[in-house]
Amino acid sequence: MGNILIDDTKFVKDQYKNSAGLNTRISIHDKYSTNKMGLHNWYFTVMKFEDGMRVLELGAGSAVMWVNHTDVISRLSKLVLSDMSEGMLKEARKNLGELANVDYKVIDIQDIPYEDNTFDMVIANCMLYHVPDISRAISEVRRVLKPGGCFYAGTAGKNGILETVVTILKQDISYDNNFSLENGGEKLEPFFSNVGIKRYNDSLEVTNIDDLMDYIYSGITFENSCTLSRNEVRETLLAHMVDGVLRLPKDPGLFVAC
């Protein structure tokens, strides 16, 4: 079996040294998602922002989540957008600009450089499965949260896009996600007394296979594990289209730990 280890450190650094691969992966959701609310907008219906909050986002990437929600930013006393990648933070600055209450910082979630009880809310979306020591990371998040604060951790379940693609292709590839909707709760429960889960209902309806090809080859190491040539992958996916559409499930969600 070919295992794609999502928490491989070198893989993460190579994949996220800039926003190119991430932008490719975001774009397919923007173009083909059936739920038009959008995952980032949905996050804001779940997260409970209040005036004067101090908020830390870890693994903020290019800050795309915040671009259409500057009204929320204006209500906060401080928003710290952090990432392991300088390249990502450069994109975040470009997307949001310099705002008086926003700081951009390189931070490793396993060693957060803030005192205990600093933040009202901590966010870590689609990144914990990249972290080598998840328990240490969650412990650090718990430490910097104020009493009564909440941690929001987005991830995906086992029935996602890539899992469906490898099934269509009849490839023996497993995506080893060590912080998924199925197992993330057990990682959070030792640190938080109240852990809940919210799921976002969505799917893709892809009409241009080349966009999907760009997605699956966008730095997720699919090419290194797939036994088919790129052309064979494309032809197989084309053959599974029905009336010009390839329908793929999505399985995103959000842990709420308080």
C-alpha positions as CSV (number, residue, x, y, z in Angstrom):
1,M,0.0,0.0,0.0
2,G,1.2,3.5,-0.8
3,N,0.9,5.7,2.3
4,I,0.8,9.5,2.0
5,L,1.8,10.8,5.4
6,I,0.2,14.1,5.8
7,D,2.4,15.0,8.8
8,D,5.8,14.6,6.9
9,T,7.8,17.7,7.9
10,K,9.7,18.1,4.7
11,F,6.6,17.6,2.6
12,V,4.9,20.4,4.6
13,K,7.7,22.9,4.2
14,D,8.0,22.2,0.4
15,Q,4.3,22.4,-0.2
16,Y,3.7,25.5,1.8
17,K,6.8,27.6,1.1
18,N,4.5,29.8,-1.0
19,S,0.8,30.0,-1.8
20,A,0.9,28.5,-5.3
21,G,-0.3,25.0,-4.4
22,L,-2.7,26.2,-1.8
23,N,-4.3,28.6,-4.3
24,T,-4.8,25.8,-6.7
25,R,-6.5,23.7,-4.1
26,I,-8.7,26.6,-3.0
27,S,-9.7,27.5,-6.6
28,I,-11.3,24.1,-7.3
29,H,-13.6,24.6,-4.3
30,D,-14.5,28.1,-5.4
31,K,-15.3,26.9,-8.9
32,Y,-17.1,23.7,-8.3
33,S,-18.6,23.5,-4.8
34,T,-22.3,22.8,-4.7
35,N,-22.7,24.6,-1.3
36,K,-22.4,28.2,-2.4
37,M,-22.0,29.6,1.1
38,G,-18.3,28.6,1.0
39,L,-16.4,26.8,3.8
40,H,-14.6,30.0,5.0
41,N,-17.9,31.9,5.3
42,W,-19.4,28.9,7.1
43,Y,-16.6,29.1,9.7
44,F,-17.9,32.5,10.7
45,T,-21.3,31.1,11.4
46,V,-19.8,28.6,13.9
47,M,-17.1,30.7,15.5
48,K,-18.4,33.0,18.2
49,F,-16.6,36.4,17.9
50,E,-17.2,39.1,20.4
51,D,-16.1,42.7,20.6
52,G,-12.7,43.2,22.1
53,M,-11.5,39.6,21.7
54,R,-7.9,38.6,21.3
55,V,-7.7,36.0,18.6
56,L,-4.8,33.8,17.4
57,E,-4.9,31.9,14.1
58,L,-2.2,29.2,13.7
59,G,-1.4,28.0,10.1
60,A,-3.3,31.0,8.7
61,G,-1.7,30.6,5.3
62,S,-2.6,33.4,3.0
63,A,-5.4,34.7,5.3
64,V,-8.0,34.0,2.7
65,M,-10.5,33.2,5.4
66,W,-10.5,36.8,6.6
67,V,-10.6,38.6,3.3
68,N,-14.4,39.1,3.2
69,H,-14.7,39.5,6.9
70,T,-12.8,42.7,7.8
71,D,-15.9,43.7,9.7
72,V,-15.2,41.0,12.2
73,I,-11.5,42.0,12.3
74,S,-12.5,45.6,13.2
75,R,-14.3,44.3,16.3
76,L,-11.3,42.5,17.7
77,S,-8.7,44.1,20.0
78,K,-6.0,41.9,18.5
79,L,-5.8,39.4,15.7
80,V,-2.5,37.4,15.3
81,L,-2.2,35.7,12.0
82,S,0.6,33.1,12.1
83,D,2.2,30.5,9.9
84,M,5.4,28.5,9.7
85,S,6.0,29.9,6.3
86,E,7.3,33.4,5.6
87,G,6.0,33.1,2.1
88,M,2.5,32.4,3.3
89,L,2.6,35.4,5.6
90,K,3.8,37.6,2.8
91,E,0.6,36.6,0.9
92,A,-1.5,37.2,4.0
93,R,-0.1,40.8,4.2
94,K,-0.9,41.3,0.5
95,N,-4.4,40.0,0.9
96,L,-5.3,42.0,4.1
97,G,-2.8,44.8,4.2
98,E,-1.5,46.5,7.3
99,L,-4.3,46.8,9.9
100,A,-3.7,48.4,13.3
101,N,-5.0,45.4,15.3
102,V,-3.4,42.7,13.1
103,D,0.0,41.1,13.6
104,Y,1.7,38.7,11.3
105,K,4.1,36.3,13.0
106,V,6.0,33.1,12.2
107,I,4.9,30.6,14.9
108,D,5.3,26.9,15.5
109,I,2.1,25.6,17.1
110,Q,4.2,23.3,19.2
111,D,6.0,26.3,20.9
112,I,3.6,29.3,20.9
113,P,5.6,32.4,22.1
114,Y,2.9,33.9,24.2
115,E,2.2,33.9,28.0
116,D,-0.5,31.7,29.6
117,N,-4.1,33.0,29.3
118,T,-3.4,35.4,26.4
119,F,-6.2,34.7,23.9
120,D,-10.0,34.5,24.0
121,M,-10.0,32.3,20.8
122,V,-7.4,30.1,18.9
123,I,-8.0,28.9,15.4
124,A,-6.1,26.1,13.6
125,N,-7.9,25.1,10.4
126,C,-6.6,22.3,8.1
127,M,-3.2,22.2,9.7
128,L,-3.0,20.0,12.8
129,Y,-2.6,16.8,10.7
130,H,0.7,18.3,9.5
131,V,2.1,18.7,13.1
132,P,4.6,16.1,14.3
133,D,3.5,16.3,18.0
134,I,-0.2,16.9,18.1
135,S,-0.5,16.5,21.9
136,R,2.2,19.1,22.5
137,A,0.5,21.5,20.0
138,I,-2.9,21.2,21.7
139,S,-1.3,21.6,25.1
140,E,0.2,24.8,23.9
141,V,-3.1,26.0,22.5
142,R,-4.8,25.2,25.8
143,R,-2.1,27.1,27.7
144,V,-2.4,30.4,25.8
145,L,-6.3,30.3,26.0
146,K,-8.0,32.3,28.6
147,P,-10.3,30.5,31.0
148,G,-13.6,30.0,29.1
149,G,-11.8,30.5,25.7
150,C,-12.5,28.3,22.7
151,F,-10.3,26.5,20.2
152,Y,-11.6,25.9,16.7
153,A,-9.8,23.2,14.7
154,G,-11.0,22.5,11.1
155,T,-10.2,19.3,9.3
156,A,-11.7,16.7,7.0
157,G,-13.2,13.2,7.3
158,K,-12.5,10.0,5.6
159,N,-14.9,10.5,2.7
160,G,-13.2,13.3,0.8
161,I,-12.1,14.3,-2.7
162,L,-8.8,12.5,-2.8
163,E,-10.1,9.3,-1.2
164,T,-12.8,9.2,-3.8
165,V,-10.3,9.8,-6.7
166,V,-8.0,7.0,-5.7
167,T,-11.0,4.7,-5.5
168,I,-12.1,5.6,-9.0
169,L,-8.5,5.0,-10.2
170,K,-8.4,1.7,-8.3
171,Q,-5.1,2.8,-6.6
172,D,-4.0,1.2,-3.3
173,I,-3.2,4.5,-1.6
174,S,-4.2,5.5,1.9
175,Y,-4.1,9.1,3.2
176,D,-2.9,8.8,6.8
177,N,-4.7,11.7,8.5
178,N,-3.7,11.7,12.2
179,F,-6.2,14.6,13.0
180,S,-9.4,13.9,11.1
181,L,-13.1,14.3,12.0
182,E,-13.0,10.6,13.0
183,N,-10.0,10.7,15.4
184,G,-9.5,14.4,16.3
185,G,-11.9,14.4,19.2
186,E,-9.8,11.8,21.1
187,K,-6.8,14.1,20.7
188,L,-8.7,17.1,22.1
189,E,-10.6,15.6,25.0
190,P,-7.6,15.2,27.3
191,F,-7.2,19.0,27.2
192,F,-10.7,20.4,26.9
193,S,-13.8,19.6,29.0
194,N,-16.2,20.4,26.2
195,V,-15.5,19.1,22.7
196,G,-18.1,19.3,19.9
197,I,-18.0,18.8,16.2
198,K,-19.8,20.6,13.3
199,R,-19.9,19.3,9.8
200,Y,-20.3,21.3,6.6
201,N,-22.4,19.6,3.9
202,D,-20.8,20.1,0.4
203,S,-19.6,18.3,-2.7
204,L,-17.9,19.1,-6.0
205,E,-19.4,19.0,-9.5
206,V,-16.4,19.2,-11.8
207,T,-16.9,20.1,-15.4
208,N,-13.3,20.6,-16.4
209,I,-11.1,17.6,-15.6
210,D,-7.9,19.6,-16.1
211,D,-8.8,21.7,-13.0
212,L,-9.1,18.5,-11.0
213,M,-5.8,17.2,-12.5
214,D,-4.1,20.5,-11.3
215,Y,-5.7,19.9,-7.8
216,I,-4.5,16.3,-7.3
217,Y,-1.0,17.0,-8.6
218,S,-0.6,20.3,-6.7
219,G,2.0,19.1,-4.2
220,I,0.0,16.5,-2.3
221,T,2.6,13.8,-3.5
222,F,-0.1,11.9,-5.4
223,E,2.2,11.5,-8.3
224,N,4.8,9.7,-6.2
225,S,2.3,7.0,-5.1
226,C,0.0,6.6,-8.1
227,T,1.0,3.7,-10.5
228,L,-0.8,5.3,-13.4
229,S,0.6,7.9,-15.8
230,R,-0.8,11.4,-15.7
231,N,-2.6,10.7,-19.0
232,E,-4.1,7.5,-17.7
233,V,-5.4,9.3,-14.7
234,R,-7.0,12.0,-16.8
235,E,-8.6,9.4,-19.2
236,T,-10.0,7.4,-16.3
237,L,-11.5,10.4,-14.6
238,L,-13.0,11.6,-17.9
239,A,-14.6,8.2,-18.3
240,H,-16.4,8.6,-15.0
241,M,-18.0,11.9,-15.9
242,V,-21.8,11.7,-16.3
243,D,-23.4,14.3,-18.6
244,G,-20.2,16.2,-18.5
245,V,-19.9,16.3,-14.7
246,L,-17.7,14.4,-12.3
247,R,-19.4,14.4,-8.9
248,L,-17.1,14.1,-5.8
249,P,-18.0,14.2,-2.1
250,K,-16.4,16.6,0.3
251,D,-16.1,15.9,4.1
252,P,-15.1,19.0,5.9
253,G,-15.9,20.0,9.5
254,L,-14.8,21.9,12.6
255,F,-14.0,20.9,16.1
256,V,-15.2,23.3,18.8
257,A,-13.2,22.8,22.0
258,C,-13.9,25.0,25.0
